[in-house]
Amino acid sequence: MSKENGDSHAQADAHEDIHKLKPVDLIRLLSKRRDADIFLYSGELQRESANVFVNLLEKKRQKRNAILIVSTFGGNADAAYIIARYIKRTYKKFTLFVFGYCKSAGTLFALGADEIIMSCRGEFGPLDVQLAKADEIGYRSSGLDISQALDFLSTQAYNVFEKQFLEIKTRSSGVITTKTAGEIASSIVVGLLAPVTSQIDPMKMGEMQRAVNIAYHYGIRLNDDQTRVERLIHNYPSHSFVIDYNEAKELFGNVQEPNEIESLLELHLIAYFTQETGYDCIRMPHPETIFVCLNPEEKQDEPKEANNHKEETQNESKDGVLFDQVAAQSSGIEGINIHKVIKQGHI
């Protein structure tokens, strides 16, 4: 057998062996190759859950590097910043895995990551902060709404003034002076736009500008490329705008497609979490926010008394957050606990 044929058979065998691996073995292989602890955060970014997630990171740290799988529509920018800064400060290399939504404040993770692994379904979003709408439940507005409205009004005011001024000068055949034509055009503009501008609340405007400044300063602290941060804040027409793989690669520069092991792991994790939680929380954010350390733990025999104590304390309150820890022993991922964040009084 020639050397080339031998190499091709070896590659085929390796390919077949990877597909035969159990999920826990894929996690172990990925963790070993990247020398990385592996974590999942799925759901809304909240300050309380970020603090507890950092506690989990601190408790489970074993490797030099960190892999964070994120699925979120966004949330609190403080929460994203706390998590990203802790990982960057604690680990040598921070790799972000995005297999689905990683929007709004979640994009701060991309600014802080040393490497981004992004599948074809992964997407980021602009970095404009969302604020609660007055007198509305569950609705939020973009921090850029007022500034974009003012830009539009400014453009409209100039266009109306220019049109009215030129028409007055032309139709009067020079009888009306430039000064008078300007005053008439100005009064027309004021009369048309005053009802609109009078509805702008200066306090709300200040609140939105402050929110945009927060996003900017967090972005700069995680990534010193000012042009990149400003583009994420100002250069997109809507909060839901899709930043796909191609644009993310051009924007961040450190974006790669998942390799075969990572793609297989994505599918296994989707199947597992769908079975355990009822949601595909790898591509879609979990509605209750869950986070998981995926580092495989060796199974150990525990005394019966210890097991009983573990069951009794399973749902005890920590830092104002309840944990529903589900042992992940079906689907081949032993030793993994799902931490489901449940606000007090809300299940």
N, C-alpha and C positions, 0 to 999 in steps of 0.2 A: 504493500500500500504506500502511495506517495505521501510526502509530508503534507501537501496541500489537502489531500483527501482526509488525512488524519486530523488536521486542524478543523476542517468543516464538520467531521463527525463529532469532534469534541465540543464544538459550539452548539451543534444540534442537541447533544446530550445535556449540555448545560441549560439550554433553553427549555428542554423537557423537564429537567429537574426543578427549575424555578416554578413551573406551573404545577408541580406536584407538592410544593411546599404548603404547609398549613399557614393560616394567617399569623399565628404567633411566631412561626419561624421566619416569615417575611419581615415582620417587625424586628425580630432579633437580628436578621441579616442586614437590614437597612441601618439599624442602630449601630451595628458593629462597623460597617463600611464607612459611615459618616462620623463615627465616634460621638454619637449624639443621643441625648434624651429626647423623647418624642411626646408631644403634648397636643391635645385637641381643645379648641375653644369654639363652641357653637351657640350662637344666640346674641341677644342684645348686649352691647358693651355698657356695663353699669359699674359705678364706683364701688359698690359693696362687693360685687362678684369679682372685680379686678383685685381687690385686696386679698380675698380668700384664694384666688387663683395664684397670686404671688406666693402665698403661704405654701401652696401645693408645689410650686416650682422650687422653693427653698428646701422643702422636705424631701423631694424626689430627685434632687440633683445627684447624678452619678458620673456623667460624661463631661468632656471638654466643650462640646458644642450642643446646640439646641435646635430641634425642628418643631415649629409651631404650625399645626393645621388649623386654619381659621375659616369659619363660615359665619358671616354677620352682615346685617343691613346697616350697621353703624350703631350710634348711640352716643355715649358720653366720651368726649375727646380726652378728658382727664384719665379715664379708665384705659383707653388704648395707649396713651403716653406712659402711664405707670408700668404697664406690662412690657411694652417695648423697651423702655429704659432699663428695667430690671434685667431682662434677658441680655441686652447688649453689655451691661455692666458685669454680669455674672459669668457669661459664657464667652468663649473665644470667637465663635462664629454663630450667627443667627440666620437660620434658613426658614423661609416662609413658604408653606405649601398652600396653594389656593386651587381648589377643585370646583368651586361654585362661586357664590356671592361673597365679596369682601368689599363692602361699599362704605362710603362716607368716612366716618372716623376710623373704620377698619383700614383705610388706605394709609393711615399713619404707620401701620405695621410694615407696609411696603417701603416707606421712606426709611425705616430703621433697619430693614433686613440687609444682610450681606449678600444673600442669594435668594431668588424667588423661583420656586418650581410651580408652574402654572399650566393646568390642563386646558383643553379646548373649550371647556365650559366655564372656566374661571373668568371672573370679571371684577375689576376695581371700579371706583366711581370718583367723581370730583370731591374735593376736600372742603366743601362748604358746609358749615355747621347748621343743623336743623334746630329750630326753636318752636316751642309749643305755641299754637295759634290761640289767640284770645277767644273765649266763649265757644271753643270747639274741643270735643273730646276725641283724642286719638289722632288729631291732625297736626301736622307740623309744617312750618314754612322755612324756606332756605334763608340762610344768613345773607345771601346776596340779593334777595328780592328787592329791597328798598334801593340799594345802590344801582341795580339794573334799571329800576323804574325811574330813578333820577337821571340816569344817562339817557334813557328814552325821552323823558320830558325835556331835557336840555336840547337834544337834537331836534325835537318837534318845535320847541320854542324858536330856535334859530331858523328853521325852515319856514315857519309861519311869518316871522318878522321879515325875512328876506323877500318872501313872496309879496307880502302886503306893501312893503317899502317900494319895491320896484314897480308894482302896479300903480301905486299912488303917483310916483314920479312920471311914469309913462302916460297915464291917462290925463294927468293935469298939464301935460306938454310943457313942463318946466315952470308952470305958474306957482305951484307949491314948492317952497324951499326944501332943501335937504333936511334942515333941522326940523321943520314942521312935519315932513313926511316920516321922519324917524320917530317923532313923538306920537303921531297917529298910529303907526305900526306897533309901537311899544304898548300903547293902550289896548289895542286889539289883542295882542298876545296875552297881556295880563288878564283881560276879560275872559279869554277862552280857557286859560290854564289855571286861574285862581281857584275855581271850585275843586280841581283835582289836587293841587298842591296843598290846599288847606286841610286835606284829610291825612296828610303825613304827620305822624306823631314823632316829635323830636326824641322823646324818651325811647320809643321803640327803635328808632333809627340808631340811637346810641347803643342800645342793647345788641342789635344785629352787627354793628361795626365792631363791638367788643368781641362778639363770638367769632367773627372772621379773623380778628387779630390773634385770638387764642389759637385757632387752627394754624395760622401762619407761624407763630413763635414755637409751637410744638413741632411743626414740620422742620423748621430751621435747626432746632436742637437735635433732631434725629438725623437730619441730612443737610449738610451745609451748602447744597446746590440751591441758591436762592431762586434761580430761574425756574427750576423744576417745581419748587414749592408754589411759586406764584402762578405757574401754569395750572397746577391742580386746583387752585383756589378760584382763579379768575377766567380761565380760558374755555370753560365748557358751558353750553347753553342751558343745561338743566341738571338738577340734583341726581336724576336717575340715569344720566348719560353713561353709556357702556364703554368702559376702557378695556378692550379685549386684549388677547395675547400679543398681537402685532403692535398695537399702540403702546402697551405696557413695556414691551421690549425696547421700543424706541425711546420711551419716556424714562425708564429706570436703568436700562442697560444691562442689568444683571439677572435677566429673566431667561429661564430655560424650560423646555418641555420635560415632563416626567419620563424617566427611563422605564424599562420593562418592569422592574421590581416595584417602582413607585406606582405605576399604572395598575398593576395587579393588586397592590395594597389598597389603592383607592376603591376598587370594586369590592374587595373583601370587607373593608370597613363600612361601605354603604350597606352591604347585605347584613352585616352584624348589627349595626346601630338601628337599622330599620326594624329588625326583629326585636331588639331589646327595648327600644324607646318608641317605636311606632312612627319614627320620622327618619328621612334621609338627611341626617344632620351633618353630613360631610359636604354636600352641595347646597343644602338649604339650612338657614339658621334654625336651631331648635327654639320653639316658642317659649320655653321656660328657662333657657340658658343652661347648658351643661359644659363641664370641662373634665378632661380625662388625662391622666398620665398613662401613656401606652407602653412604658417600659415593662417588658415581661418580668413577672416575679416568679421565682421558683416556688412550687407548691410545697408546703410544709405541714406536717401533721401537728394539729393543735390539740391540747387537752380539751375534753368535753366542757369542762368548767369555763375555759377561756372562750370557747365558741358561744356559750350561753351569754357570757358577759358582753361579747361583741354584738350579739343580736339585741341585747337590752339597750346598748348605747348607740345603736346604729343611727337613730334619727335625732340625736341630741343637738341642741342649738349651739352654734359657734359664731361669734361676732355678728349676731343678729340674722344669721342665715341658716336655714335648715338644710341638711344633707340627706338625700335619698340615695344611699349607696347600693347599687345593684351589682351583685357578683356576676361577672361575665364568664361563665363557665360552659355555656352552650356555644356553638359556633366556633369553637377552637381557639378562643383567646382567654386562656385562664389567667387569673391573678389580676385582672383589670377591674377597677372600680369606677363607675360612672357617678360623678358628683353633679346632682341636679339642684340648681339654685331655686329655692322657693321663698318668696318674700313672706314675712310673718303675716298670717291671716289670709294668704292667698295661695291656693293650691291649683 
